[in-house]
């Protein structure tokens, strides 16, 4: 097992709750990568608890939105962990700042492994929450892992789709994908010669005046005191330029309509990414004999990052998340 250096002081982008207990934990995925997580449990909890594993957004760390979700769910009676994916944050894995549809789906499954063997957790009552790009990964994990009794995807991205087709499918043609592949493979040669991987850059800074709204939305979260964290890729130098290459031809939601467990997809009405959530829900229920426990919830007036931290308007429907997991982790 890798020896990880874990920060012990509170360094989150949200205040510590007096209603929960917090500790650092680690677990190992099937690739031998050690993952770091923050575990939150209700104060004075007794008996075996239902548990939730939380990850995301894509390029964020557990000290940001995932930790807020986990701590809040613990306030509501669940055991919850927020973890850093492989190659990022405090988790292990070399080289750094790589992403993989397979390994990152496995990260969720490894979290389920860990939760299943804790003395204070009921292994038959485990759910997951994925935020942004990890919303898509959560649905992929739910399609593969029958131990996951309920999965929620909040303000989700389909990382395969956006990498292969561009935003709003604007580059959904063979020529555009060929040029993307050509550029990425040229970057591989450059990186190999240099003996290091070139970072792609996080959220643009300074912010151009003519930046699209969704770029301004990300800047407002990742580059300001609202959500900045020194270990967050999006707050700093970003993924490696070739870090997300495999998403180009490895779709993650092929068998989404075979998910039998409960699914809740939450998206903001005004989020640039809302089409990912709407289309994922449509794909999940299409020809699925287990469609009755699937739900799409659209939050009025909310933009993408409002579901990271509430956006100052309590946009995250924690009451709904609580009732969803309490109803389905049975």
NORPE-V819561 format. One record per residue. N is the residue number from 1. RES is the residue in one letter. PHI is phi as a letter, one per 30 degrees, with the letter a starting at -180 (none if undefined). Layout:
BEGIN
((N	RES	PHI) (N	RES	PHI))
END
This chain:
BEGIN
((1	X	none) (2	X	d) (3	X	d) (4	X	c) (5	X	c) (6	X	c) (7	X	d) (8	X	c) (9	X	d) (10	X	d) (11	X	b) (12	X	d) (13	X	c) (14	X	b) (15	X	d) (16	X	d) (17	X	d) (18	X	d) (19	X	c) (20	X	b) (21	X	c) (22	X	b) (23	X	a) (24	X	d) (25	X	b) (26	X	b) (27	X	a) (28	X	c) (29	X	c) (30	X	d) (31	X	c) (32	X	i) (33	X	d) (34	X	d) (35	X	c) (36	X	c) (37	X	b) (38	X	c) (39	X	c) (40	X	c) (41	X	b) (42	X	d) (43	X	d) (44	X	i) (45	X	d) (46	X	b) (47	X	i) (48	X	d) (49	X	c) (50	X	d) (51	X	b) (52	X	b) (53	X	c) (54	X	b) (55	X	b) (56	X	j) (57	X	d) (58	X	d) (59	X	j) (60	X	c) (61	X	b) (62	X	d) (63	X	d) (64	X	c) (65	X	d) (66	X	e) (67	X	d) (68	X	d) (69	X	d) (70	X	d) (71	X	d) (72	X	d) (73	X	d) (74	X	d) (75	X	e) (76	X	c) (77	X	j) (78	X	c) (79	X	d) (80	X	b) (81	X	b) (82	X	c) (83	X	b) (84	X	d) (85	X	d) (86	X	e) (87	X	i) (88	X	b) (89	X	h) (90	X	d) (91	X	d) (92	X	d) (93	X	j) (94	X	b) (95	X	d) (96	X	d) (97	X	i) (98	X	c) (99	X	b) (100	X	a) (101	X	e) (102	X	d) (103	X	d) (104	X	d) (105	X	d) (106	X	e) (107	X	e) (108	X	d) (109	X	d) (110	X	d) (111	X	d) (112	X	d) (113	X	e) (114	X	d) (115	X	d) (116	X	d) (117	X	c) (118	X	d) (119	X	d) (120	X	c) (121	X	b) (122	X	d) (123	X	d) (124	X	c) (125	X	b) (126	X	b) (127	X	b) (128	X	b) (129	X	b) (130	X	c) (131	X	c) (132	X	h) (133	X	d) (134	X	d) (135	X	d) (136	X	d) (137	X	d) (138	X	d) (139	X	d) (140	X	d) (141	X	d) (142	X	d) (143	X	d) (144	X	c) (145	X	c) (146	X	d) (147	X	d) (148	X	d) (149	X	d) (150	X	a) (151	X	b) (152	X	c) (153	X	c) (154	X	c) (155	X	h) (156	X	d) (157	X	c) (158	X	c) (159	X	d) (160	X	d) (161	X	d) (162	X	d) (163	X	d) (164	X	d) (165	X	b) (166	X	i) (167	X	d) (168	X	h) (169	X	i) (170	X	d) (171	X	c) (172	X	d) (173	X	a) (174	X	d) (175	X	d) (176	X	d) (177	X	d) (178	X	d) (179	X	d) (180	X	d) (181	X	d) (182	X	e) (183	X	d) (184	X	d) (185	X	d) (186	X	d) (187	X	d) (188	X	e) (189	X	d) (190	X	d) (191	X	d) (192	X	d) (193	X	d) (194	X	d) (195	X	i) (196	X	a) (197	X	c) (198	X	d) (199	X	d) (200	X	d) (201	X	j) (202	X	d) (203	X	d) (204	X	e) (205	X	a) (206	X	d) (207	X	d) (208	X	d) (209	X	d) (210	X	c) (211	X	d) (212	X	d) (213	X	e) (214	X	d) (215	X	d) (216	X	d) (217	X	d) (218	X	d) (219	X	e) (220	X	d) (221	X	c) (222	X	d) (223	X	c) (224	X	b) (225	X	e) (226	X	e) (227	X	b) (228	X	d) (229	X	b) (230	X	d) (231	X	c) (232	X	d) (233	X	d) (234	X	d) (235	X	d) (236	X	b) (237	X	c) (238	X	i) (239	X	d) (240	X	e) (241	X	e) (242	X	c) (243	X	d) (244	X	c) (245	X	e) (246	X	d) (247	X	d) (248	X	d) (249	X	b) (250	X	b) (251	X	e) (252	X	c) (253	X	c) (254	X	e) (255	X	c) (256	X	d) (257	X	d) (258	X	c) (259	X	d) (260	X	c) (261	X	d) (262	X	d) (263	X	b) (264	X	b) (265	X	c) (266	X	c) (267	X	b) (268	X	d) (269	X	e) (270	X	c) (271	X	d) (272	X	d) (273	X	c) (274	X	d) (275	X	d) (276	X	d) (277	X	d) (278	X	d) (279	X	d) (280	X	d) (281	X	d) (282	X	d) (283	X	d) (284	X	d) (285	X	d) (286	X	d) (287	X	h) (288	X	c) (289	X	d) (290	X	c) (291	X	d) (292	X	d) (293	X	c) (294	X	c) (295	X	b) (296	X	c) (297	X	c) (298	X	c) (299	X	c) (300	X	e) (301	X	i) (302	X	d) (303	X	c) (304	X	e) (305	X	d) (306	X	e) (307	X	d) (308	X	d) (309	X	b) (310	X	j) (311	X	i) (312	X	i) (313	X	b) (314	X	h) (315	X	d) (316	X	d) (317	X	d) (318	X	d) (319	X	d) (320	X	d) (321	X	d) (322	X	d) (323	X	d) (324	X	d) (325	X	d) (326	X	d) (327	X	d) (328	X	c) (329	X	c) (330	X	b))
END
